[in-house]
Amino acid sequence: MRSNRPALKTAAVLILVSAFLPGCGTPGAPQPPSLKLPKPVNDLQAVRKGDTVITSGGLVGKITKVVDDDQIEVEVADGVRVRQMRSMVADVRAKGEPVKEESASS
């Protein structure tokens, strides 16, 4: 008659391995802490007049006006301006120089 010892050894090894490897079938096993990466600065929400942007449709243009928190006006060709949702800006190509406001005394 054969002994049951190899089965007990195998069971013991599986229990030990599952105790040290989280998520391997034991519901109460502790999970490793998730790595939290720092959030990148969202340049897409901080666009301003004068910035050159690429839209998600592939158009390249310069911001001529910030309409409100959701919309911007982009000049894609000479005299051709389109309103664009700010969320549809895919990339900021070049940050423009801050535009000086024209004063009434000039």
C-alpha positions as CSV (number, residue, x, y, z in Angstrom):
1,M,0.0,0.0,0.0
2,R,1.3,3.5,-0.9
3,S,1.6,6.2,1.5
4,N,-0.2,9.6,1.2
5,R,2.9,11.5,2.2
6,P,3.8,12.9,-1.3
7,A,0.3,14.3,-1.6
8,L,0.7,16.0,1.8
9,K,4.0,17.5,0.8
10,T,2.6,18.8,-2.4
11,A,-0.4,20.3,-0.5
12,A,1.9,21.9,2.0
13,V,4.1,23.5,-0.7
14,L,1.0,24.9,-2.5
15,I,-0.3,26.4,0.8
16,L,3.1,28.0,1.5
17,V,3.4,29.3,-2.1
18,S,-0.1,30.8,-2.1
19,A,0.6,32.5,1.2
20,F,3.6,34.3,-0.2
21,L,2.3,35.1,-3.7
22,P,-0.6,37.6,-3.4
23,G,-3.6,36.9,-5.7
24,C,-2.9,33.3,-6.2
25,G,-6.2,31.9,-5.2
26,T,-6.3,32.8,-1.5
27,P,-9.0,35.4,-1.1
28,G,-7.5,37.0,2.1
29,A,-4.0,37.3,0.7
30,P,-2.6,40.8,1.0
31,Q,-2.2,42.7,-2.2
32,P,1.0,44.7,-3.0
33,P,0.5,48.5,-2.8
34,S,-0.2,50.1,-6.1
35,L,2.4,52.5,-7.4
36,K,1.1,56.0,-7.6
37,L,2.8,58.1,-10.2
38,P,2.8,61.8,-10.0
39,K,0.2,63.5,-12.2
40,P,1.7,65.3,-15.2
41,V,0.9,69.0,-15.5
42,N,-2.0,69.2,-17.9
43,D,-0.9,71.7,-20.5
44,L,-4.0,71.0,-22.5
45,Q,-6.2,72.7,-20.0
46,A,-3.8,75.7,-19.6
47,V,-3.8,76.8,-23.2
48,R,-4.0,80.5,-23.8
49,K,-4.1,83.0,-26.6
50,G,-1.1,82.7,-28.9
51,D,-0.4,79.0,-28.3
52,T,0.0,76.8,-31.4
53,V,-2.1,73.6,-30.9
54,I,-2.9,70.4,-32.8
55,T,-6.5,69.3,-32.6
56,S,-7.6,65.7,-32.4
57,G,-8.8,66.0,-36.0
58,G,-5.2,66.8,-37.1
59,L,-5.6,70.6,-37.7
60,V,-2.7,72.8,-36.6
61,G,-3.5,76.4,-35.7
62,K,-3.0,79.3,-33.3
63,I,-5.4,80.1,-30.6
64,T,-6.8,83.6,-31.2
65,K,-9.4,83.7,-28.5
66,V,-10.4,81.8,-25.4
67,V,-14.2,81.8,-25.5
68,D,-14.9,80.2,-22.1
69,D,-13.8,77.2,-20.0
70,D,-15.0,74.8,-22.7
71,Q,-14.3,76.5,-26.1
72,I,-11.4,78.2,-27.8
73,E,-11.1,79.9,-31.2
74,V,-8.3,78.6,-33.4
75,E,-7.0,80.2,-36.6
76,V,-6.1,77.4,-39.0
77,A,-5.3,79.6,-42.0
78,D,-5.2,83.3,-42.7
79,G,-8.6,84.6,-41.9
80,V,-10.1,81.2,-41.2
81,R,-11.1,80.8,-37.6
82,V,-12.9,77.8,-36.1
83,R,-14.4,77.3,-32.7
84,Q,-13.0,74.2,-31.0
85,M,-13.9,72.4,-27.9
86,R,-10.9,72.7,-25.5
87,S,-11.2,68.9,-24.8
88,M,-10.5,68.2,-28.5
89,V,-7.0,69.7,-28.3
90,A,-4.5,66.8,-28.7
91,D,-1.2,68.6,-28.2
92,V,0.3,72.0,-27.5
93,R,3.0,72.6,-30.1
94,A,4.4,75.9,-29.0
95,K,3.6,78.1,-26.1
96,G,3.1,81.6,-27.4
97,E,4.3,84.8,-25.9
98,P,1.8,86.4,-23.5
99,V,-0.3,88.7,-25.7
100,K,-0.3,92.3,-24.4
101,E,-3.8,93.7,-24.2
102,E,-4.3,96.8,-26.3
103,S,-4.9,99.8,-24.2
104,A,-7.2,102.7,-25.1
105,S,-4.4,105.2,-24.5
106,S,-2.2,104.1,-27.5
